[in-house]
Amino acid sequence: MSNAGYIDLSLQMGLRRQMDVVANNVANLSTTGFKSSSLMFLEQMTKAPRTHVEGISPRLSMVVDAATYRDTSEGSFVKTDNQLDVALQGDGYMVVQAGDGPRYTRAGGMQLNSDRQLCDRNGFPISGSGGPITIPPGDNDITINASGTVSTKSGVQGQLQLVRFANNQNLTAASGGTYKTTDAPLPAADTTVIQGGLEGSNVNPVGEMTRMIDLQRAYENVQHMLDDEGDREKNAMTKLSSVT
């Protein structure tokens, strides 16, 4: 393969990975609290695999996907009138206790487990300021105020633990709309809890479909360039063999 072919192939591989990210965004248009992602690309200089011609740089400029950037802007508010649904306004996250340690989520659809503990839709207990929040038997009217205090007719039952992070990009997506990180959480004093609704996905469907079309066209154009380069090499070899 020629040097031009290696460059085109690196671009094509980057476009394919970007298409995977966009497809994942589109697949999560209706996922509660989902944050869209995009790839960040950099130039990577590599040594040319072939003998160099004097006057031509021995290094090739390749395309490399350096990282995935997550758009942490808020999604739209979806009213549900479910007393166990909450949406967060601000940069905070709720804390849930998974089997592998604490995770963080903005997917505020909650439920009660068999022990009447507040859990997320994965069954992970929601962390309160003093541990899991348990609703007494017979208390079916649950109120959650703007600061995350959970109350019933029997009184205050706990308060949702709300945290934020200095750099949201360090959060790694886990299962069921949760995130993991080794960064220390900070208090999310400016985050407001809204009961009776959920935060929708922040994916822009029109924008993502447009990106998908553009990526498909770019991928096909690079493939045409690779095909043309292959034909050029074949023609050159044919002519050289006929001369010799």
N, C-alpha and C positions, 0 to 999 in steps of 0.2 A: 504494500500500500504506500502511496506517495505521502509526502508531508502534508499536502493539502487534504488528503483523505483522512489523516489522523485528526487534523483540526476540525474537519466537518463532522467526523464521528463523535468527537468530544462534545460538540454543540448539540448533536442529535441526542446523545445520552442525557444531556442537561434538559433538553426540551421534553424528553420522555418523563423524567422525574418531576418536572414542573407540571406536566399533564396529570400525573398521579396525585399531586397536591390539589390541583384545581378540581379534579374528579371527586376527591374526598370532601372538598368544600361543598360541592353541589349535592353530594349524597347526604349532607347534614344540614340542608336548608331548614328543616323543621325540628332539628335537635335542640332541646332546651339548653340555653347557656353556651352553645357552641361558638367558638372563636375561629374565624377564618385564618388561613395560613398562606404564605407565599415563600418561594425560595429566593435566597440571596446568592448571586453569582459573582465570582471573582475571576481574574485572569491568572492563570498559572503558567509560568514559563518552564518548559521542559527541553531537554536535550533532543535534538533531531535524531531520529533512528537511522538516518542514512548518511553516507559520505557527503561532506559539505563542499560547496563550490565557493571558491575565493570571492569575497565581496558580499556573500549572502550570510546572514546571521545563522549561527549554528543552533539557535534556540527557537522553539516553536511556542506560539501563544495559544494555550488551550483554555477551554471553558471548564470551570469547576463550580459545583454548587457548594457554597461555603457553609450555609446554615439555613434553618427554617425560621422565618419571622412570623410571629403570631400577632394578629390585630386584636388588641385587648379592649377596643371600644365597646360600649354597651349595645346590646341588642334591643329590639323594641319590646315594650311591655305588653304581655298577653294576659288579659283578664280571664280568670277561670272561676272565681267565687268559691274556690275550694279553700277551706280554712287551714289546710296543711300545705298549701302552696305559697311560697314566698319568692319575691324577686329582690335583687340587691341593686341599689343605686349607689354608684361610687366604685372604687377600685378594690373592694374587699372580697373575701372568699369565706364560705362556711367551712368548718373543719369536720371531717368524718373520720371515724376510726376503722380502718381496713385491717385485714389480717397481717399485712406487712408494715403497719404503722400508720401515722396520720396522712390523710390526703386532703385535698382542697378542691372545692367545687363551687360553681355558681348556678348549678342546676338545682333549683329550690323546691322541686317536687318531693314532699316528704310523706311518710306513712308511719303507722304504728306496728311494731313487731309483736310477737307473742307475749313479750314482757312489758308491752305498752311503752316501749322506748321509742322516741322519735328517730326514724332512720331515713336515709335517702332511698331512691328507687333501686339501688343495688343491694339494700339490706344492711348497709354500713350504719352503725349508730351515729347520730349527730352529736358532736361535742358541745356541751354547755360550758359555762365558765367554771363549773365545779365538777364536771363529768357528764355522763349521759343524762338526757332529760327524760324523765319518766312521768307519764300522765296517769293519775290515780284512776282506778276502776270507777265507772259511772260518770266520770267527767268527760262529756262529749263536746262541750262548747269550749273551743280553744281559741285564745286571743294572742296574737303576736304583734307587739307594738313596733314603732319605728326603730327602736334601739335593739330589738331582738329579744325582749323579755317575753317569756311564754307564761301565760296565766290561764287558769280555769276558775270555776266557781269556788274551788277549794283554796285559791290563792296563787301566788307566784310559784311556778314549778321549775324555773331555771331561765337561763339567758343564752341565746345562741352565741357561740364563740366566733367572732368575726376578726379576720386577720388580713393583712396585706403584705406585699413584698417590695423590697427596694427595686428589684428588676424582675418583672413578670416573665421576661423571656427565658429565665432560668427554670421555669416550671415545665416539667415533662408530662405530656399527656399520658394518662393511664386509662383504665377501663371505665365505662359508664359515665363519661363526662367529668371524671376526677383528674387531678394533677398531683404529681409528686415533686419534691425538691429537697435538697439538702440545705437550702438557705433558711436562716432563722426568720420566723414570721414576726410581723410587727402589728401592734393594735390598729384596727381599722376604724378609728373614731369618726371619720367622715362618711362612713357607709350607712345608708338608710335601708331598712327592711320594709317591704311593702307586702302585706298579707293579701291573699286572694288572687294572686297572679304569678306569672312566670316570666323570666327573661328569655326572649326568643333568640334564635341564632342571629349573629350580626353579618351573615353572608349576604352579599348583594347578588341576587340571582341573575339579573341582566348583565352585570359586570363580569361575573364568573363565566357565563355562557359565552360572552364576547371573548374573554381570555382563552377559553377552550377552542373556539374557532380559529383565533389568531395562532395559537400554538400548533394546531393541526396543520394549518397552512405553512407555517414555518418549518415544521417537521418534514412535510412533503417537499418543500423547496430544497432543503438540505439533502433529502434522498435523491432528488433529481441531480444535484451537484455531484453526489457520490457516484451516481450512475454515469454521468458525463465523464467524470474523471476516470472511471473504470474503462469506458469505451476509448478514451484518449490513450490510455496505457496499452490497451489491446492493439489499437491501430499503429501505435509507435513500434510495438514489438513485431507486428506483422511486416511493417515496412522495413525495419532493420533486418529481419530474417531474410527478406527477399533480396536485399542488397548484398548480404553476405553469401 
